[in-house]
Amino acid sequence: MSPEAWLQQIWYGRRRAPWWLRALSPLFGLSVRSRHWLYAHGWRRPVRVAVPVIVVGNISVGGTGKTPLVIWLASRLAGLGLAVAVVSRGYGRRGGRGVAPLRATSSAEEVGDEALVIGRRAQCPVYVGSDRVRAAQAAIAAGAAVVIADDGLQHLRLARDAEIALVDAQRGFGNGALLPAGPLREPTGRLESVSAVVWSGEGFGPATGQRQGRTALRMLLAGGDLAAVGTAAARCALASLAGQQVHAVAGIGNPQRFFAMLRTAGLNPIEHPLPDHHRYRPGDLQFGDTLPIIMTEKDAVKCQAFAPAQCWYLPVTAHFAPADERALLGRILMDARLLDILVCPLCKGPLRRASEAGGKVLVCGADRLAYPVRDGIPVMLEEEARLLEPTDPLLER
Ligand code: ZN
């Protein structure tokens, strides 16, 4: 058994941790608490950058749909007209010190696989660096009005306005122990101080995570059409492979989740789990047959150069029930005070918050437009805005 599989059995299965592993967890807990203590008591100062910062992360080890959530949030904030940038640690990056902006030509070795997926899907600037303060400053210098920090829940040096914690609803908190005897990077009490707890996938739910009125929500991941990994632009419906045997390749935090997704779609996967951030070689994709090979998008960005023609990836998108979506976005807008920095999509000028009989609106005096605010979420579209008469009381300060 590999050390990784052994740990998984201890964290999420019935295997009991040996005494020496259990002895290490209190030491880890002490280091976590002392780090928080140093920041809480002013011995270490978080660095506040010039724009609002939203952190998306988790308190346990392993994949929980963080990348799809970052992509979702970046797209939503961009839809409000905000200049969004993502800063990422760049896991899976080879060497690489300092801050690197993601470019069209960046490779996974330069910026890490997750950053590459975020850049492709969210279509916003991405800055990679282990020093997230410097990465955020680089993003702001290039025009970002709001920064999303990918996986920065434990990176306390970067001051933040809002935090979203993801929890894998399938695995929950495992055995509930801190590293290394359990999967937790911080005690579960940490969830009481975040803006929102997002439970990813079916399984455990917001009910068990609801504490003191904090927003607890459910996110589901849905697969789209399969896309060719290589240079061809081919697409193929996942359902068209139902009943077929395929090679399923996943170098992610929780490969079983990906395999289960394929089985749910009716496929018959031959499982090839690989370590998270695996560095692919052409031999990894040679199985001596012509069965379709299906992988995650995070794997695909590392295999484009040598993927055989029958190699596909499954793009995954985050979905929320409408009420959860409004609750999450509303909470983030409020905690990060994003309403204050929204600008008119037409003239890029400032907006003024106002109330009228029909509810709240955001008013652009220059264009005489009133943008509606529905369920706390502004609708920043010209066609949804109301043209105001020059004498409209909303135009008076
Ligand atoms: Zn305007």
Boltz pocket constraint, residues with backbone or C-beta under 6 A from the ligand:
constraints:
  - pocket:
      binder: B
      contacts: [[A, 344], [A, 345], [A, 346], [A, 347], [A, 348], [A, 349], [A, 364], [A, 365], [A, 366], [A, 367]]
      max_distance: 6.0
